[in-house]
């Protein structure tokens, strides 16, 4: 099975974009979070994403955004599951990566969690986008409004080139300035500060993702644009 056949399966399962990275591009991954730390036989990483509907940013309540986010997790995880199942039926050992929870790494004091593989960095390795100062992966067509998933494969596939376009312009700090928790520094995110602002609970009403400004205020949230 070649790269185009694998991508074809991903698109048929409902993804909007897909790229493939060789495991060698992850040499700088932190110890314990390299694809081979998850799947020792990994040779290629298939990364894909579904677009996050832009209309959710325009609602006056965060309930629609929260609903869509939760369904996006389900959708992308199902793509990972079905892709892994189909590939293994074709003799390719594969491991699906959760698009959100569960993950093993949690620092309670810092309220800092880490997925078993950084999907944003995996997406960059697979040519799906570039990292923005808001720590979100920004795709040329869909901007930062994407939800990522990945599957680790035991075979070498032809990789995609890394993205060559630029994203954040020099001096732009709109996402940093808008963050109500001052959680962004242009390189990393303070998860504790972010979590204190981004989730709201109500008695009997469940919870909502109460802040999405790092996505919304970015000039590229709907796709990469030329900014004067």
HELIX and SHEET records of a PDB file:
HELIX    1   1 UNK A    3  UNK A   12  1                                  10    
HELIX    2   2 UNK A   23  UNK A   26  5                                   4    
HELIX    3   3 UNK A   35  UNK A   38  1                                   4    
HELIX    4   4 UNK A   54  UNK A   57  5                                   4    
HELIX    5   5 UNK A   63  UNK A   89  1                                  27    
HELIX    6   6 UNK A  119  UNK A  125  1                                   7    
HELIX    7   7 UNK A  174  UNK A  178  1                                   5    
HELIX    8   8 UNK A  191  UNK A  198  1                                   8    
HELIX    9   9 UNK A  213  UNK A  216  1                                   4    
SHEET    1   A 4 UNK A  17  UNK A  22  0                                        
SHEET    2   A 4 UNK A  44  UNK A  51 -1                                        
SHEET    3   A 4 UNK A 146  UNK A 153 -1                                        
SHEET    4   A 4 UNK A  94  UNK A  97 -1                                        
SHEET    1   B 2 UNK A 105  UNK A 107  0                                        
SHEET    2   B 2 UNK A 112  UNK A 114 -1                                        
SHEET    1   C 2 UNK A 130  UNK A 131  0                                        
SHEET    2   C 2 UNK A 137  UNK A 138 -1                                        
SHEET    1   D 2 UNK A 199  UNK A 202  0                                        
SHEET    2   D 2 UNK A 206  UNK A 209 -1                                        
END                                                                             
